[in-house]
Amino acid sequence: MSEAVIVDAVRTAVGRGKPGGALSALHPAELLGSTLRTLADRNQLDPALVDDVFAGCVSQVGDQSYNVARTALLTAGFPEAVPATTIDRQCGSSQQAAHFAAQSIMAGVNDIVIACGVESMSRVPMGASAVGGDPFAPLSQRYSDGMANQGVGAELIASRWKLSRSELDEYAAASHRRAAEAQAAGAFDAEIIPVAVPGSDGDSVVHDLDETVRPNTTVEGLAGLNPSFYTPQFAQRFPEIEWSITPGNSSPLTDGASAVLIMSRERAERLGLRPRARFHSFAVVGSDPLLMLTGPIPATQRILQRTGLGIDEIDAFEVNEAFASVPLAWAREVGADLAKVNPRGGAIALGHPLGGSGTKLLATMLNHLEQTGGRYGLQTMCEGGGMANATLIERI
């Protein structure tokens, strides 16, 4: 079996996912195309050698419809002969793209694949792909009380794991503090690529700093925010909820793209490229679609069981901070040291561009392992509908 290795990983600095955000003037195919073009250029890779491109994207409608992966690679100037496909596993879409890419190499089908992802939440709002329909209508027989949104799932997790509002806000403030410290120290410089964005005066503006990081965030300031997901109907249905999830302890709407260059180790060495890490193990699970966000717990347990590694042997974790209750409940269940969890801040501070988050986290985790001398990194992502991916990489 071929060994699948990471040669490089890049991402854009994120922008606020609303009109006027730093990246909102860019079409998502241009945004993703910039990562593909830079990935090839900085590795002096002939794009014609790429066997396939797998891209994650959640809201595949409007500007992100008709296989945005293919549009992006053509926008990037890749040869027309290079194929691409777009994947939806909700928030884990580009993490799944990385799994499919690595697995295709391990199976001997491909030698060079780019896994990537994009989401422009400013141009294609979350939920837009439902286009006025009811995608969950057929589930009414199985779940007679009806489904709930992810925010309610986050509230239920906070309630069932007895996570107080102060714990959630303290975690959120720490995410911003860690991200701001990493930003100031240049820790993201190796992964962030500058993106030229059209300005209102016709000139281009270079965006290369994550726009969602708030260095002055305090627990006291977060305590003044109102709950985001309270409704009288949900309050009656779930009387145990204390309504602690706010905009401050949730991930913000975000624009961004990211890409990872994955090769067989043999092909990388033949091209004179240095393998930086290898894909060690993978897991994907389904979980309760009402709680929806607990999947990282069994996904992590499964990957540890398969590898025989103990939780303390992992040097760094990237656990997507869709809401603060997710990594806190996860850490409590799997026994992880919170000091190793999202050590450079997470999505609460660094944003969550849905389909682009998986490969974004992979880029950050890879660079953290290299800069700290760590060996193993584990990434896991909660996903809409009750699923989760887990990826274990080993630095070479």
Buried (B, 14 or more C-beta within 10 A) or exposed (E): EBBBBBBBBBBBBBBBBBEEBBBBBBBBBBBBBBBBBBBBEEBEBEBEBBBBBBBBBBBBBBBBBEBBBBBBBBBBEBEEEBBBEBBBBBBBBBBBBBBBBBBBBBEEEBBBBBBBBBBBBBBBBBEBBEEEEEEEEEBEEEEEEEBBBBBBBBBBBBBBBEBEBEBBBBBBBBBBBBBBBBBEEEBBEBBBBEBEBEEEEEEEEEBEBBBBBBEEBEBEEBEEBEBBBBEEEBEEEBEEBEBBBBBBBBBBBBBBBBBBBBBBBEBBEEBEBEBBBBBBBBBBBEBEBBBBBBBBBBBBBBBBEBBEBEBEEBBBBBBBBBBBBBBBBBBBBBEBEBEBBBBBBBBBBBBBBBBBBBBBBBBBBBBBBBEEEBBBBBBBBBBBBBBBBBBBBBBB
